[in-house]
Amino acid sequence: MQTFFSEITALCRNEQFLHSVMEKYHYDPEEYPNLKRLAGEMIPCLETEAGWQDREIQETFPGRDQSFFWL
């Protein structure tokens, strides 16, 4: 999993990226420690459990649970 999401986990550790997220979503500067903590907590989850939803399959086969895949 770490191989697939290494770019995302690297962003979670990147202070410049986190500051750009704060700016884009209008976080107050004093919220930075919370955002940094949350981003750090996401890393283990991304490295062990991640998935994606294929909307095309869901549209082709309505009601099918197989539209969500775990890596």
N, C-alpha and C positions, 0 to 999 in steps of 0.2 A: 504494500500500500504506500509506503514511504516513497517508492520510486515514482508512482503515478502522481502523487500530490506534492512532490518536493518543491515545486514553484509556489504553490499556495502556502505551504508551511513556511517557506522562506519569507513570503510577504508578511505573515503573521509575526515574524521576528524583526521586520524592517521598520525602524522608527519613522523614516520619511514616508513610507506607505501609510502607516497608522495616522500620521498627521494629515495626510491628504484625505483619508477617510473622514477624519474629524472635520476638516474644512468642507468637504463635499456634503456631508450630512448635518452640518451646523452644530456640532458638539461644542460645548463650552470647554475652554482650555483646561479647566480643573478636572474634567472627566477623563483626561489622558491616562492616568494610572488605572482607572477601571477598564478602559478599552484595551490597554496593554495586557492587563491581567486576563481579560476575557479571551483575547487573541491567543495568549499563551495556553489557556485551558483548552482551546480548540485543537491545538496541535496534536496531542495524543489521540483525540477522536478521529482526526483526519488520517492519521497514520495507521489506525487499526480498523476503523469502520467508516466507509464512505460509499456512496452510490450515486446513481443518477436516474432520472426518469425519462423514458423514451415516449414522448407525447405522440409520435406517429403510430407506434404500436397501440397505444391506448385509443387513438382515434380509429384505427383499423379494426381493432377488436374491443369494442366497448364492453366495459365491465370486467375485463381481464386483470387479475392481480399481477400478472407477469410484466407489467409495464415498468416495474421498479427493479433495478438490478443492484446487488451488493457486490463490491469488488473483493 
